[in-house]
Amino acid sequence: MDLVQAAWMIRDLGQPVSSIDLEEDSIIAGGWDGSLKMWNGDGDILWSAQCEDRIEAIIRIGELVVVTSGLHITCVKSGEILWSNALEGSADLLAFYDNKVIATSSVYDIEHGDFMESALWQFSIDGELIEVTRMDERPWFLHSNENLILALGRPRCGLLVDGEHRELPSTSPVMCGLSGRENILFGHADGTVSSFNGDQICKESTSIESMTCIEQGFVAALDNGDLVARTPSSVQIWTASGPQVTTQVAGFDDMHWCGRWDSIRGYLEVRASSGELIVSTETSRSRVSDYSENRIAFGFEDGQILVWERELFQRRSNQENGEENSRNSALAARLRSLRK
């Protein structure tokens, strides 16, 4: 099965896709050069806006869409920019907590080859700056529930929970995080996966680049291209090797979808819950992905946005399997006739 041909919707942002936010009835995509567009559930364009620079993160607050765009945090409603505020350094992560818009920013020092200063910004829904807190560490993961949680890089590492520092089982920098059904997990540069509860879940062979939820637990993508699926208690379910994983997501009865990049070509892979490879298709380099209950979306470097719909994908998959079974049956019949 050709995954591109099996897509329910294909749209073109006109520039490399750098962020994507998918819901059942709409999709929002942001680009490398600041283009921001929204389509409805039928694939019709609702509005577009031009922001300052590359769009890193997107959150929805009712009818408002808030994005980090280059050095700015920008609020858009129906394609109109309501307000935009410059931060100190690149604008990175977003959350909505305690009726406030929360953003992080970071300053990269070329001479030292590292992030030297970061900040946590709190804005009102109208764009008024309420408070800014500066720190030496860059936050690599931001989550809000009953607490505001930031997972940190060097030098302190660990977490900031409502402003209070908390250690994790590994003192290695946190590279990514995952908000699961019952816990929050953190992937570290030394290969450790730790939890908000203070447990060490597992220790992989190399740095954790990203993680995604599956019904049985989670899948960690390592910086060497390996995928490792585990239960919450660390039991390994399956593994898969290949080129660098650029983005990953799970959906459609716990299928695992991931993009890979081998420095020349991109690939999109779909695996069953057992880890068995169902299909692999050559694509442009995939950069971002998202999912809703019945849809999965990927954004690519060539500007394309592909959305798959559960029922259509399953129907196409069944057709392909039926054709393959028919071919196998015909071949078996020919072999039987030759034996006779």
C-alpha positions as CSV (number, residue, x, y, z in Angstrom):
1,M,0.0,0.0,0.0
2,D,1.2,3.5,-0.9
3,L,0.7,5.6,2.2
4,V,0.5,8.8,0.2
5,Q,-2.2,7.4,-2.1
6,A,-4.1,6.2,1.0
7,A,-4.2,9.7,2.6
8,W,-7.6,11.2,3.1
9,M,-6.4,14.8,2.7
10,I,-3.3,16.4,1.2
11,R,-2.6,20.1,1.6
12,D,0.4,22.3,0.8
13,L,1.6,25.0,3.3
14,G,4.0,26.4,0.7
15,Q,7.0,26.1,3.0
16,P,8.5,23.4,5.3
17,V,6.0,22.4,8.0
18,S,7.4,23.1,11.5
19,S,4.3,22.5,13.7
20,I,0.9,20.9,13.5
21,D,-2.2,20.7,15.7
22,L,-4.9,18.2,14.8
23,E,-8.4,17.8,16.1
24,E,-11.3,15.8,14.7
25,D,-13.0,18.8,13.1
26,S,-9.9,20.9,12.1
27,I,-6.2,21.1,11.6
28,I,-3.7,23.9,12.1
29,A,-0.3,24.0,10.6
30,G,2.6,26.4,11.0
31,G,5.6,26.8,8.7
32,W,9.3,27.4,8.7
33,D,8.8,31.0,7.5
34,G,5.8,31.9,9.7
35,S,2.9,30.8,7.6
36,L,-0.1,29.7,9.8
37,K,-3.2,28.1,8.2
38,M,-6.3,26.4,9.5
39,W,-8.5,23.9,7.6
40,N,-11.9,22.5,8.7
41,G,-12.7,18.8,9.0
42,D,-13.6,18.6,5.4
43,G,-10.2,20.0,4.3
44,D,-11.5,23.5,3.4
45,I,-9.3,26.5,4.3
46,L,-10.8,28.6,7.1
47,W,-8.1,31.2,7.4
48,S,-4.4,32.0,7.1
49,A,-2.0,34.4,8.8
50,Q,1.6,35.4,8.5
51,C,3.6,35.4,11.7
52,E,7.1,36.7,12.4
53,D,9.2,33.6,11.8
54,R,9.3,29.8,12.2
55,I,6.3,28.5,14.2
56,E,7.5,26.1,16.9
57,A,4.5,25.4,19.1
58,I,0.7,25.8,18.8
59,I,-2.0,25.8,21.5
60,R,-5.8,26.5,21.2
61,I,-7.6,28.4,23.9
62,G,-11.3,28.5,22.8
63,E,-11.3,30.5,19.5
64,L,-7.8,31.8,20.1
65,V,-4.7,30.2,18.5
66,V,-1.4,31.0,20.3
67,V,1.9,30.2,18.7
68,T,5.6,30.7,19.3
69,S,7.0,32.3,16.2
70,G,10.8,33.0,16.0
71,L,11.5,35.4,18.9
72,H,7.8,36.1,19.5
73,I,4.6,34.7,21.1
74,T,1.6,35.5,18.9
75,C,-2.1,35.3,19.4
76,V,-4.4,34.8,16.4
77,K,-8.2,34.7,16.0
78,S,-9.8,33.8,12.7
79,G,-6.6,34.7,10.9
80,E,-6.3,38.1,12.6
81,I,-3.2,38.7,14.8
82,L,-4.6,40.1,18.1
83,W,-1.3,40.6,19.8
84,S,2.4,39.6,19.5
85,N,5.1,40.0,22.1
86,A,8.9,39.6,21.7
87,L,10.7,37.4,24.1
88,E,14.4,37.2,25.0
89,G,15.9,34.6,22.6
90,S,13.9,32.0,20.6
91,A,10.3,31.3,21.7
92,D,10.0,27.6,22.4
93,L,7.2,25.9,24.4
94,L,3.7,26.9,25.2
95,A,1.0,26.0,27.8
96,F,-2.2,27.4,29.2
97,Y,-2.2,27.3,33.0
98,D,-4.2,29.1,35.8
99,N,-5.9,31.2,33.1
100,K,-2.5,32.4,31.8
101,V,-0.5,31.8,28.7
102,I,2.9,30.3,29.6
103,A,5.8,30.4,27.2
104,T,9.5,29.5,27.5
105,S,12.4,31.2,25.6
106,S,16.1,30.3,25.3
107,V,19.3,32.0,24.2
108,Y,21.9,29.9,22.3
109,D,25.6,30.9,22.6
110,I,27.4,30.0,19.4
111,E,30.8,30.3,21.1
112,H,30.0,27.8,23.8
113,G,27.8,25.7,21.6
114,D,25.1,25.5,24.3
115,F,22.0,27.3,25.6
116,M,23.2,29.8,28.1
117,E,20.0,31.4,29.5
118,S,16.3,30.7,29.4
119,A,13.1,32.3,30.8
120,L,9.6,31.4,31.7
121,W,7.0,34.0,30.6
122,Q,3.5,34.4,31.9
123,F,0.9,36.5,29.9
124,S,-2.7,37.3,30.4
125,I,-5.1,36.1,27.7
126,D,-5.0,39.7,26.3
127,G,-1.2,39.6,25.9
128,E,-0.3,41.6,29.0
129,L,3.0,40.4,30.6
130,I,2.4,39.3,34.1
131,E,5.7,37.8,35.2
132,V,9.0,36.6,33.8
133,T,11.4,34.2,35.6
134,R,14.9,33.7,34.2
135,M,17.0,30.6,34.7
136,D,20.3,29.1,33.5
137,E,18.7,25.9,32.1
138,R,16.7,25.4,29.0
139,P,13.3,23.7,29.5
140,W,12.9,20.8,27.0
141,F,9.4,19.8,28.1
142,L,6.5,21.9,29.5
143,H,3.2,20.4,30.9
144,S,0.3,21.8,32.8
145,N,-2.3,19.9,34.8
146,E,-2.8,20.7,38.5
147,N,0.9,21.7,38.4
148,L,3.1,23.6,36.0
149,I,6.0,21.3,35.2
150,L,9.2,22.1,33.3
151,A,11.8,19.5,32.6
152,L,15.3,21.0,32.5
153,G,18.7,20.6,30.7
154,R,22.1,21.5,32.2
155,P,23.2,22.6,34.7
156,R,20.6,21.7,37.3
157,C,18.6,19.2,35.2
158,G,15.6,17.6,37.0
159,L,12.2,19.4,37.2
160,L,10.7,22.7,38.1
161,V,7.3,22.0,39.7
162,D,5.3,25.2,40.4
163,G,8.7,26.9,40.6
164,E,10.3,24.4,43.1
165,H,13.2,22.3,41.9
166,R,12.8,18.6,42.1
167,E,15.4,15.8,41.4
168,L,14.8,12.9,39.0
169,P,16.4,9.4,39.2
170,S,18.9,10.5,36.6
171,T,21.0,13.6,36.8
172,S,21.4,13.6,33.0
173,P,19.6,16.4,31.1
174,V,16.0,15.8,30.1
175,M,15.6,15.7,26.3
176,C,11.9,15.1,26.0
177,G,8.7,14.3,27.9
178,L,5.5,12.5,27.5
179,S,2.2,13.0,29.3
180,G,0.6,9.6,29.6
181,R,-2.7,8.4,30.9
182,E,-1.5,7.8,34.5
183,N,2.0,9.3,34.6
184,I,4.4,11.7,33.1
185,L,7.6,10.3,31.6
186,F,10.9,12.0,30.8
187,G,13.6,10.9,28.4
188,H,17.2,11.7,29.4
189,A,20.4,12.2,27.4
190,D,22.0,9.1,29.1
191,G,19.2,6.8,27.9
192,T,17.2,6.8,31.1
193,V,13.4,7.0,31.1
194,S,12.2,8.4,34.4
195,S,8.7,9.3,35.8
196,F,7.2,12.2,37.6
197,N,6.6,9.8,40.4
198,G,10.3,9.5,40.9
199,D,10.9,6.1,39.4
200,Q,13.5,5.0,36.9
201,I,11.5,3.1,34.2
202,C,14.3,1.8,32.1
203,K,17.8,2.6,30.8
204,E,18.3,2.4,27.0
205,S,21.6,2.3,25.2
206,T,21.7,5.9,24.1
207,S,19.9,9.3,24.3
208,I,16.1,9.4,24.2
209,E,15.0,11.8,21.4
210,S,11.2,11.4,21.6
211,M,8.4,9.3,23.2
212,T,4.8,8.5,22.3
213,C,2.0,6.7,24.1
214,I,0.6,3.3,23.0
215,E,-2.1,1.3,24.6
216,Q,0.4,-1.1,26.1
217,G,2.8,1.6,27.4
218,F,5.1,3.9,25.4
219,V,7.6,3.9,22.5
220,A,11.0,5.6,22.8
221,A,12.9,6.8,19.8
222,L,16.7,6.8,20.4
223,D,19.2,9.0,18.7
224,N,20.7,6.0,16.9
225,G,17.4,5.3,15.1
226,D,16.2,2.5,17.3
227,L,12.5,2.3,18.4
228,V,11.9,0.6,21.7
229,A,8.3,-0.2,22.9
230,R,7.9,-1.0,26.6
231,T,5.1,-1.4,29.2
232,P,4.9,1.1,32.1
233,S,6.8,-1.5,34.2
234,S,9.7,-1.6,31.6
235,V,8.9,-4.9,30.0
236,Q,10.1,-4.7,26.4
237,I,7.3,-5.3,23.8
238,W,9.1,-4.8,20.5
239,T,12.1,-3.0,18.9
240,A,12.9,-1.8,15.5
241,S,16.0,-0.3,13.9
242,G,16.5,2.1,11.1
243,P,17.6,5.6,10.1
244,Q,17.0,8.7,12.4
245,V,13.4,9.0,13.7
246,T,12.2,12.5,12.9
247,T,8.7,12.2,14.4
248,Q,6.4,9.5,15.8
249,V,2.8,9.1,16.9
250,A,0.3,6.2,17.6
251,G,-3.3,5.7,16.6
252,F,-5.8,3.6,14.6
253,D,-6.0,0.6,17.0
254,D,-2.6,1.2,18.5
255,M,-0.7,1.3,15.2
256,H,2.7,3.1,15.5
257,W,3.5,5.6,12.8
258,C,7.0,7.2,12.4
259,G,9.0,9.2,10.0
260,R,12.6,8.5,9.3
261,W,15.4,10.3,7.5
262,D,18.7,8.7,6.2
263,S,20.2,12.1,5.1
264,I,19.0,11.5,1.5
265,R,15.5,10.1,1.6
266,G,12.6,10.2,4.0
267,Y,10.4,7.2,5.0
268,L,7.1,6.8,6.6
269,E,6.6,3.5,8.5
270,V,3.4,2.0,10.0
271,R,3.7,-0.8,12.5
272,A,1.1,-3.0,14.2
273,S,0.8,-3.1,18.0
274,S,3.1,-6.2,17.9
275,G,5.8,-4.1,16.2
276,E,5.4,-5.8,12.8
277,L,6.0,-3.5,9.9
278,I,2.8,-3.1,7.9
279,V,3.9,-0.6,5.3
280,S,6.8,1.7,4.5
281,T,6.7,4.5,1.9
282,E,9.4,6.8,0.7
283,T,8.5,10.5,1.3
284,S,9.9,13.9,1.8
285,R,11.5,14.4,5.2
286,S,8.7,14.4,7.8
287,R,9.1,16.9,10.6
288,V,6.0,16.8,12.8
289,S,3.0,14.7,13.5
290,D,-0.2,14.7,15.6
291,Y,-3.3,12.5,16.1
292,S,-6.9,12.6,17.1
293,E,-9.3,9.8,17.7
294,N,-9.9,9.0,14.0
295,R,-7.2,10.9,12.2
296,I,-3.4,11.1,11.9
297,A,-1.5,13.9,10.4
298,F,2.1,14.4,9.3
299,G,3.9,17.6,8.1
300,F,6.8,17.4,5.7
301,E,9.8,19.5,4.6
302,D,8.4,19.9,1.1
303,G,5.4,21.7,2.6
304,Q,2.9,18.9,2.3
305,I,0.5,18.0,5.0
306,L,-1.0,14.5,4.8
307,V,-4.0,13.4,6.9
308,W,-5.2,9.8,7.2
309,E,-8.7,8.9,8.3
310,R,-9.2,5.7,10.2
311,E,-12.1,4.1,8.2
312,L,-10.5,5.0,4.8
313,F,-7.1,3.7,5.9
314,Q,-8.5,0.4,7.2
315,R,-10.5,0.0,4.0
316,R,-7.5,0.6,1.8
317,S,-5.4,-1.8,4.0
318,N,-8.1,-4.5,3.7
319,Q,-8.2,-4.1,-0.1
320,E,-4.4,-4.4,-0.3
321,N,-4.5,-7.5,1.9
322,G,-7.3,-9.0,-0.2
323,E,-5.4,-8.4,-3.4
324,E,-2.3,-10.0,-1.9
325,N,-4.3,-13.0,-0.7
326,S,-5.8,-13.4,-4.2
327,R,-2.3,-13.3,-5.8
328,N,-1.0,-15.8,-3.2
329,S,-4.0,-18.1,-3.9
330,A,-3.5,-17.9,-7.6
331,L,0.2,-18.7,-7.2
332,A,-0.6,-21.7,-5.0
333,A,-3.1,-23.0,-7.6
334,R,-0.5,-22.8,-10.3
335,L,2.0,-24.6,-8.2
336,R,-0.5,-27.4,-7.5
337,S,-1.3,-27.8,-11.2
338,L,2.5,-28.0,-12.0
339,R,2.9,-30.8,-9.4
340,K,0.1,-32.7,-11.0
